[in-house]
Amino acid sequence: MIASISHVKKVMGELRAKKKYGQNFLIDANIVDKIARIACDEELVTIEIGPGLGALSEMLLKYSKAVKAYEIDKDMYAILLDSIKDERFEVYCEDFLDSDLNVYEEKVNVCGNLPYYVTTPILFKLFESGLDINRITIMVQKEVGDRISAEKGSEDYGALSIEVQYLFKVKQELNVPRNVFYPAPNVDSAVISLTPIRARDHEFEEGFFGFVKNCFRMRRKTLHNNLKDLYDSEKIEEAYEKCGLKKDIRAQQLSLEEFLKLYEVFE
């Protein structure tokens, strides 16, 4: 069993977890099994991001058709090749952010324990790719989970919240305490599942998501200030009037539906 403190210490040997990659290894088999059950379908391939020592990979294989994993760390890559001997497991030693997702023509699940520093770029890459996604299951720092499910008016609400909630039904599956990792991180984590809720229209999404990101470009500024780089003041005022928005409103005060209406008025 890979998800155990004894196995982690044995295979790591003289190696140390690398902070630059956000490496914290799961050592609780029950939690790993729960995550895999949420993430997988036996008839679908699972794409795994950042397998590390392979604790989650081992369980994903149990419930998936196959697992395609992306590992940036050469040391972890070598350990994975040695410890998981299953023809249904493929691991690529590359940065997931640089990977070509167009090679996947079938519907897939996506799963991963995402380091804090790359969580948002990875999610945006997934959302804006052409992947036919059945479900995304991610373990993230709890504060990131709060951002994903945040509602308008809260401090956590932003472009990530809007993009996720436009595309997916968001469910917080379970909280994961820091003591089930080795080494233990300084924060607790949460497992979030994302299930698609609408047919994809990539041309519309590219424009809409770019618009939303610009609206949140400077959070302390009014929405009007953030929009000035895109539209002249007269057009902004006309759009505000059509949408019934106050002149001093900020981006974090608009709901998803209000963003959609405002974007449609502009475009």
C-alpha positions in Angstrom: 0.0 0.0 0.0 1.6 3.3 -1.2 -0.6 5.5 1.1 1.3 4.7 4.3 4.0 6.5 6.3 6.2 3.4 6.2 6.1 3.2 2.4 6.7 6.9 2.0 9.8 6.9 4.2 11.1 3.7 2.5 10.8 4.9 -1.1 11.9 8.4 -0.5 15.2 7.3 1.2 17.5 10.2 1.1 15.1 12.3 -1.0 13.2 15.2 0.6 9.8 16.6 -0.4 10.3 19.6 -2.6 8.6 22.8 -1.5 8.8 24.3 -4.9 6.4 21.5 -6.2 4.2 21.7 -3.1 4.9 18.0 -2.3 2.9 16.6 0.6 2.2 12.8 0.3 -1.1 11.2 1.4 -0.6 8.5 4.1 -4.2 7.7 4.8 -5.5 4.8 2.6 -9.1 5.4 3.6 -9.1 9.0 2.3 -7.3 8.0 -0.9 -9.9 5.3 -1.5 -12.8 7.8 -0.9 -11.2 10.3 -3.4 -10.8 7.6 -6.1 -14.4 6.4 -5.7 -15.6 10.0 -6.2 -13.3 10.6 -9.1 -13.6 7.5 -11.3 -15.8 5.5 -13.6 -14.7 2.0 -14.6 -15.3 2.7 -18.3 -13.4 5.9 -18.5 -9.7 7.0 -18.5 -8.6 9.2 -15.6 -6.1 11.9 -16.1 -4.1 12.4 -12.9 -2.2 15.7 -12.2 0.8 15.4 -9.9 0.8 11.8 -8.8 3.8 12.1 -6.6 4.6 8.7 -5.1 1.5 7.2 -6.6 -0.8 6.7 -3.6 -3.8 8.1 -5.5 -2.7 6.5 -8.8 -2.8 3.1 -7.2 -6.5 3.6 -6.2 -7.5 5.4 -9.4 -6.4 2.3 -11.3 -8.7 0.2 -9.1 -11.8 2.1 -10.3 -10.7 3.4 -13.8 -10.3 2.0 -17.3 -6.8 3.4 -17.3 -4.8 6.3 -15.7 -2.7 8.8 -17.6 -0.5 10.8 -15.1 1.5 13.9 -15.4 4.5 14.3 -13.0 6.9 17.3 -13.2 9.5 15.9 -10.8 12.0 13.5 -12.3 12.6 11.8 -8.9 8.9 11.1 -8.5 8.7 10.0 -12.1 11.4 7.4 -11.5 9.7 6.1 -8.3 6.4 5.8 -10.1 7.9 3.7 -12.9 9.4 1.4 -10.4 6.5 1.1 -8.0 3.4 0.8 -10.2 3.6 -2.1 -12.6 0.3 -1.9 -14.5 -0.1 -1.7 -18.2 -3.1 0.6 -17.8 -0.8 3.2 -16.1 1.1 5.7 -18.1 3.1 8.5 -16.6 4.5 11.5 -18.5 7.5 13.4 -17.0 6.3 16.9 -17.9 4.6 20.0 -16.6 0.9 19.5 -17.0 0.6 23.2 -17.9 2.7 22.5 -21.0 0.9 19.3 -21.9 -1.1 18.8 -25.1 -4.7 17.8 -24.1 -5.8 17.6 -27.7 -4.6 14.0 -27.8 -7.6 12.9 -25.8 -10.6 12.2 -28.1 -12.7 10.3 -25.6 -14.6 11.5 -22.5 -12.3 11.5 -19.4 -12.3 12.1 -15.7 -9.6 14.3 -14.2 -8.2 14.0 -10.7 -5.3 15.5 -8.7 -3.9 16.8 -5.5 -3.1 20.3 -6.7 -0.4 22.5 -5.2 -1.6 25.9 -4.1 0.7 27.9 -6.4 -0.6 26.3 -9.6 -4.2 25.5 -8.7 -5.7 28.4 -10.6 -3.6 28.0 -13.8 -4.3 24.3 -13.9 -8.1 24.8 -13.5 -8.1 27.5 -16.2 -6.2 25.2 -18.5 -8.7 22.4 -18.0 -11.7 24.7 -18.4 -10.4 26.3 -21.5 -9.2 23.1 -23.2 -11.1 21.0 -25.6 -11.3 18.1 -23.2 -14.6 16.1 -23.1 -14.7 16.1 -19.3 -17.1 13.8 -17.3 -15.9 15.0 -13.9 -13.1 16.8 -12.2 -12.1 15.8 -8.7 -9.4 17.9 -7.0 -7.9 18.2 -3.6 -6.9 21.8 -2.9 -6.2 24.0 0.0 -9.4 24.8 1.8 -9.2 28.5 1.0 -9.1 27.6 -2.8 -12.2 25.4 -2.3 -13.9 28.4 -0.7 -13.0 30.6 -3.7 -14.4 28.0 -6.1 -17.7 27.8 -4.4 -17.9 31.5 -3.3 -21.0 33.6 -3.8 -21.2 37.2 -4.9 -20.2 39.8 -2.3 -17.7 37.6 -0.4 -14.0 38.2 -0.3 -13.3 34.9 -2.0 -15.5 35.7 -5.0 -13.7 36.3 -8.2 -13.1 35.3 -11.8 -12.3 31.7 -10.8 -15.7 31.4 -9.0 -17.6 32.7 -12.0 -15.8 30.5 -14.5 -16.2 27.3 -12.4 -19.9 28.0 -11.6 -20.7 28.8 -15.2 -19.4 25.4 -16.4 -19.9 23.1 -13.5 -22.0 22.0 -10.6 -19.7 22.4 -7.6 -19.7 20.0 -4.7 -17.5 20.1 -1.6 -17.0 16.3 -1.1 -14.9 16.2 2.1 -12.4 18.1 4.2 -9.0 16.6 4.6 -7.0 17.4 7.8 -3.3 18.2 7.5 -2.2 15.3 9.6 -3.0 12.7 6.8 0.0 14.1 4.8 3.7 13.6 5.1 5.2 16.0 5.6 2.2 17.8 7.1 1.3 21.1 5.4 0.4 24.2 7.3 -3.2 24.2 6.2 -6.1 21.8 5.8 -7.4 20.7 2.4 -10.7 20.1 0.7 -11.8 17.7 -2.0 -14.0 19.3 -4.6 -15.9 17.7 -7.5 -16.9 19.6 -10.6 -19.6 18.1 -12.9 -20.4 19.8 -16.2 -23.8 21.4 -16.5 -23.9 22.7 -20.0 -22.8 22.0 -23.6 -19.5 23.7 -24.4 -19.4 26.8 -26.7 -15.7 27.5 -26.7 -16.0 30.7 -28.9 -18.5 32.2 -26.5 -16.5 31.1 -23.4 -13.3 32.5 -24.6 -14.8 35.9 -24.9 -16.9 35.7 -21.8 -14.1 34.4 -19.5 -11.7 37.0 -20.9 -14.3 39.7 -20.1 -14.8 38.4 -16.5 -11.1 38.3 -15.9 -10.7 41.9 -17.0 -13.6 42.9 -14.7 -11.7 41.5 -11.7 -8.3 42.8 -12.9 -8.1 45.4 -10.1 -10.4 44.3 -7.3 -10.2 47.6 -5.4 -11.3 49.6 -8.4 -14.9 50.0 -9.5 -16.1 47.8 -12.4 -16.3 50.9 -14.6 -12.6 51.5 -14.1 -11.7 48.0 -15.1 -13.9 48.2 -18.2 -12.4 51.4 -19.5 -9.6 49.5 -21.2 -12.2 47.7 -23.3 -15.0 50.2 -23.9 -15.5 54.0 -23.9 -17.3 55.6 -21.0 -20.5 56.3 -23.0 -20.9 52.6 -24.0 -20.3 51.5 -20.4 -22.9 53.9 -19.1 -25.4 52.6 -21.7 -24.7 49.0 -20.7 -25.1 49.9 -17.0 -28.5 51.5 -17.7 -29.7 48.4 -19.7 -28.6 46.1 -16.9 -29.8 48.3 -14.0 -26.4 48.6 -12.4 -25.2 51.4 -10.2 -22.3 53.5 -11.4 -20.0 52.7 -8.4 -20.6 48.9 -8.4 -17.6 46.6 -8.1 -17.1 43.3 -9.9 -17.5 41.2 -6.8 -21.1 42.5 -6.4 -22.3 41.0 -9.6 -23.8 37.5 -9.9 -23.0 35.1 -12.7 -26.4 35.9 -14.3 -25.6 39.7 -14.2 -22.1 39.1 -15.7 -23.7 37.1 -18.5 -26.3 39.9 -19.2 -23.7 42.6 -19.1 -21.4 40.7 -21.5 -24.2 40.1 -23.9 -25.2 43.8 -23.9 -21.6 44.8 -24.7 -21.1 42.1 -27.4 
